[in-house]
Amino acid sequence: MGFAQAFPVTSINNLPSLVCTFKRKLCVSTAKLSRDNDPLLLSATAFASLRYRESLRPEPLFLDPYAGCFVRDNTPEDVIQDLHPYCLAAKFIDDKLLHTVSLIDGLKQLVFLTDGMDTRPYRLQWPTSTIIFDISPEIVFKFAAEKLKVSDVGAKIPKGCIFCHIPLESSDLEQAMQFKGYNGNRPSIWVLQGFPMMTLANFEEVLSMISSLAMKGSLFLGELPACLTETDPEIKSNIRQWVDKLFMSKGFRVEMIKYEGIAGSYGKDFASGHNNSILFVAEQLLHSDDQMESWRREFQRIENEGTPFHLLISLLKEFLQYQWMYINMVYLPKEQV
């Protein structure tokens, strides 16, 4: 399962041909491209350039000491005068991530859905016993890894942490995650920024995958590109209702975050302009597939042991409680919930 067609930062006319894999019908690029015409590399480099230039500001939102490795040598080192929404979202995601991770006891699982040049695994201070999964295009990740190695900038995963890259082009991302050690019976945090998506259907597939893998109560946050909302006039007319419905259809309760509010919290001014990207934080309301399987085995065990009927009913009620909450939130009118 995988697709590798980028959402470009700048206009790119010659996009590679696509084929669709069987599982989940996600698209994978089949063209052989160079850095000069590969939309994946162009998009990832453009985002890295934004982080690089933000780091040069007198009072930057964040410092990315590694982003400069990915930009071209002739990239002008001019300072960005206005806050870019991508950088504002990156700062919000950084802070939310670190705060949430600090609240998790024991093993921490982070899953980054990225463009292949995300430096969060290196530039943020993760606590011991953190496993970081990076799902990104193979061509971009290899390019970035080589640049970091050659530049010798000291990019290292914090001591006591584990880093696993999973190619976006993998035939089955869920299986690849589990093979690398992902555990759906433990909390996880999922991050989406810069991830290559061309269509709303692509994002729905990503949302379905996370719904299957993420333990109940897990967090999913990030930034949806504006292009996903611009294809349907009905979406643009009531964006909040559309976002609620989209996420709830996969079992997530979502909150949209205003860029202006985030800028204000950091003491910055922000002119939204034509920015239509969606910054969000969502909570998983359903049990993961691993949790469901654990419940199935537990029911089988207690049934084989001849557990009294009233105890079985008690366990069943506990198991179904979240399902009733989910059904009420999705299918009943608001005034009935």
C-alpha positions in Angstrom: 0.0 0.0 0.0 1.4 3.4 -0.8 1.3 6.5 -3.0 4.0 8.9 -3.9 2.4 11.8 -5.7 3.3 15.1 -4.1 1.2 18.1 -3.2 3.6 20.7 -4.6 4.5 23.9 -2.8 5.1 25.5 -6.1 3.4 24.9 -9.4 4.6 21.8 -11.2 3.3 21.0 -14.6 4.8 17.7 -15.5 3.6 15.2 -12.9 4.7 11.6 -13.2 2.4 8.8 -14.4 0.6 6.9 -11.7 -0.4 3.3 -11.1 -2.6 2.0 -8.3 -1.7 -0.8 -6.0 -4.3 -3.4 -5.0 -4.6 -2.8 -1.3 -6.3 0.5 -0.4 -5.9 1.6 -4.0 -3.2 4.2 -3.3 -1.1 5.6 -6.1 2.6 5.2 -6.6 4.7 7.1 -9.0 6.4 5.0 -11.7 8.5 7.7 -13.4 12.2 7.9 -13.0 13.0 11.5 -12.2 15.9 13.7 -11.1 16.0 16.3 -8.4 15.3 19.0 -10.9 11.9 17.5 -12.0 10.8 15.2 -9.3 7.8 16.8 -7.6 8.4 14.9 -4.4 11.9 16.3 -4.0 10.9 19.8 -5.2 8.0 19.9 -2.7 10.1 18.6 0.2 13.0 21.0 -0.6 10.6 23.9 -0.7 9.3 23.1 2.8 12.9 22.7 4.1 13.7 26.1 2.6 10.8 27.6 4.6 12.2 26.1 7.9 15.7 27.2 7.0 14.7 30.8 6.4 12.5 30.8 9.5 15.5 29.8 11.5 17.3 32.9 10.2 14.8 35.4 11.6 15.9 37.5 14.5 13.2 35.9 16.7 12.4 32.6 15.0 9.5 30.5 16.0 11.8 27.5 16.0 15.4 26.5 15.0 16.0 23.9 12.4 19.8 23.4 12.2 19.5 20.7 9.6 17.1 22.2 7.0 20.0 24.1 5.4 21.5 20.8 4.3 18.6 20.2 1.9 18.4 23.5 0.1 20.4 24.4 -2.9 23.8 26.2 -2.3 22.5 29.3 -4.2 19.4 29.7 -2.0 19.2 33.3 -0.9 19.6 33.7 2.8 17.0 36.5 3.0 14.9 36.7 6.1 11.2 36.0 5.8 9.4 39.2 6.8 5.9 37.7 7.4 5.1 34.5 9.2 4.4 31.6 6.9 1.5 29.4 7.8 3.6 26.3 7.3 6.1 27.5 9.9 3.4 28.6 12.3 1.8 25.1 12.0 5.3 23.5 12.5 5.8 25.4 15.8 2.3 24.4 17.0 2.9 20.7 16.1 6.3 20.7 17.8 4.9 22.1 21.1 1.9 19.9 21.1 4.0 16.8 20.4 6.5 17.4 23.2 3.8 18.2 25.7 1.7 15.1 24.8 4.7 12.8 24.8 5.7 14.0 28.3 2.3 12.8 29.6 2.8 9.2 28.4 4.4 6.7 30.7 6.6 3.9 29.4 7.0 3.3 25.7 6.1 6.2 23.4 5.2 5.7 19.7 5.4 8.6 17.3 4.4 8.2 13.7 5.4 11.0 11.3 3.7 11.1 7.9 6.2 13.4 6.1 7.7 14.5 2.8 11.0 12.7 3.7 12.9 15.8 5.0 11.2 16.2 8.3 14.0 16.8 10.9 11.8 16.5 14.0 13.4 13.1 14.9 16.8 14.9 15.2 16.0 18.5 16.3 13.5 17.8 19.1 14.5 16.3 22.5 12.6 13.1 22.8 12.4 11.2 26.1 14.0 7.8 26.5 11.9 4.8 25.2 10.5 6.7 22.3 10.0 4.8 19.0 9.8 7.1 16.0 8.3 5.9 12.7 8.8 8.0 9.6 6.5 7.2 6.7 7.7 9.1 3.6 8.8 8.7 0.0 11.9 6.5 -0.3 13.6 8.7 -2.9 13.3 11.8 -0.7 14.3 10.1 2.5 17.4 8.6 1.0 18.4 12.0 -0.5 17.9 13.7 2.9 19.8 11.0 4.8 22.7 11.3 2.4 22.8 15.1 2.7 22.8 14.9 6.5 25.6 12.3 6.4 27.8 14.3 3.9 27.2 17.6 5.7 28.2 16.1 9.0 25.9 18.4 11.0 25.5 16.0 13.9 22.0 15.0 13.2 21.4 12.1 15.7 18.4 10.4 17.2 18.4 11.0 21.0 19.9 8.3 23.2 17.5 5.6 24.2 15.2 6.2 21.2 14.6 4.1 18.1 14.1 5.5 14.6 12.4 3.4 11.8 11.8 4.6 8.3 9.0 3.0 6.3 8.9 3.7 2.6 5.6 5.2 1.4 5.8 2.9 -1.5 5.5 -0.2 0.7 2.9 -2.7 -0.6 1.3 -2.8 2.8 2.0 0.1 5.2 0.1 -1.5 8.1 2.0 -4.7 7.9 5.3 -2.8 7.5 4.5 -0.8 10.6 3.8 -3.9 12.7 6.9 -5.6 11.3 9.0 -2.7 12.6 7.5 -3.1 16.1 4.5 -0.8 16.1 2.0 -1.9 18.8 -1.7 -1.0 18.5 -2.2 -1.8 22.1 -0.1 1.1 23.2 -0.7 4.9 22.9 0.6 6.6 19.8 0.8 10.1 18.4 0.4 10.6 14.6 1.7 13.7 12.8 0.8 14.9 9.3 2.7 17.7 7.6 4.2 17.9 4.2 2.9 14.4 3.4 2.3 14.0 -0.4 -1.4 13.9 -1.1 -3.2 14.9 -4.3 -6.8 14.0 -3.6 -9.3 13.8 -0.7 -9.5 10.1 -1.4 -5.8 9.8 -0.5 -6.4 11.4 2.9 -9.4 9.2 3.6 -7.2 6.2 3.0 -4.6 7.6 5.4 -7.3 8.3 8.0 -8.6 4.7 7.7 -5.1 3.3 8.2 -4.6 5.4 11.3 -8.1 4.4 12.6 -7.1 0.7 12.3 -3.7 1.1 13.9 -4.1 3.8 16.6 -5.1 2.8 20.1 -8.2 4.4 21.6 -7.3 7.8 23.0 -4.3 8.3 20.6 -3.7 11.7 19.1 -3.6 12.6 15.4 -2.5 16.2 14.5 -1.2 18.1 11.6 -2.0 20.2 8.6 -4.2 19.4 5.7 -3.2 21.1 2.4 -5.6 23.6 1.0 -6.0 21.6 -2.3 -8.1 19.0 -0.5 -10.8 21.5 0.2 -10.9 23.4 -3.1 -12.5 20.7 -5.3 -16.0 20.9 -3.8 -17.9 24.1 -3.4 -20.0 22.5 -0.6 -16.9 21.9 1.4 -15.8 25.5 1.2 -19.2 26.7 2.2 -19.1 25.0 5.6 -15.5 23.8 6.3 -16.0 23.1 10.0 -19.0 20.8 9.4 -17.1 19.0 6.6 -14.0 18.4 8.8 -16.2 17.1 11.7 -18.0 14.7 9.4 -14.8 13.5 7.7 -12.9 12.7 10.8 -15.9 11.3 12.7 -16.6 8.9 9.8 -13.4 7.2 10.8 -13.8 7.4 14.5 -12.0 10.7 15.4 -13.2 13.7 17.3 -11.5 16.7 15.8 -10.7 20.3 16.7 -9.7 22.9 14.1 -7.0 25.2 15.2 -6.9 28.8 14.0 -3.6 30.1 12.7 -4.3 33.6 14.0 -4.9 32.2 17.5 -1.6 30.3 17.4 0.3 33.4 16.2 -1.3 35.4 19.0 -0.3 32.8 21.6 3.4 33.3 20.6 3.1 37.1 20.5 3.2 37.2 16.7 1.0 38.9 14.1 -0.3 36.8 11.3 -2.1 37.9 8.1 -4.1 34.8 7.0 -4.4 36.1 3.4 -5.3 33.2 1.1 -4.2 30.4 3.4 -6.8 27.7 3.3 -4.8 24.9 4.9 -6.4 23.2 7.9 -4.5 22.8 11.2 -6.2 20.2 13.4 -5.9 18.0 16.5 -7.9 14.8 16.6 -8.5 12.1 19.2 -9.1 8.4 18.3 -12.4 7.3 19.8 -12.4 3.7 18.6 -10.3 0.7 19.6 -7.5 -0.3 17.2 -7.5 -3.6 15.4 -4.9 -4.9 17.9 -7.2 -3.9 20.8 -10.2 -5.6 19.2 -8.1 -8.8 18.7 -7.1 -8.6 22.4 -10.7 -8.4 23.4 -11.6 -11.3 21.2 -8.9 -13.5 22.8 -10.0 -12.4 26.3 -13.6 -13.3 25.6 -12.5 -16.6 24.2 -10.4 -17.3 27.3 -13.1 -16.5 29.8 -15.7 -18.4 27.8 -13.4 -21.5 27.8 -12.9 -21.1 31.6 -16.6 -21.2 32.2 -16.9 -17.6 33.6 -20.3 -16.8 35.0 -22.8 -15.3 32.6 -23.2 -12.0 34.5 -19.4 -11.4 34.3 -19.5 -11.9 30.6 -22.3 -9.4 30.2 -20.3 -6.9 32.3 -17.3 -7.2 30.1 -19.4 -7.0 27.0 -21.1 -3.8 28.2 -17.7 -2.2 28.9 -16.5 -3.2 25.4 -19.5 -1.8 23.6 -19.7 1.4 25.6 -17.4 3.3 23.2 -19.4 2.0 20.2 -22.6 3.5 21.5 -20.9 6.8 22.1 -19.5 6.7 18.6 -22.8 5.8 17.0 -24.6 8.6 18.9 -22.0 11.2 17.8 -22.1 10.2 14.2 -25.7 9.3 13.4 -27.9 11.2 15.8 -28.9 14.8 15.4 -26.9 17.2 17.6 -29.9 18.0 19.8 -30.3 14.3 20.6 -26.6 13.6 21.6 
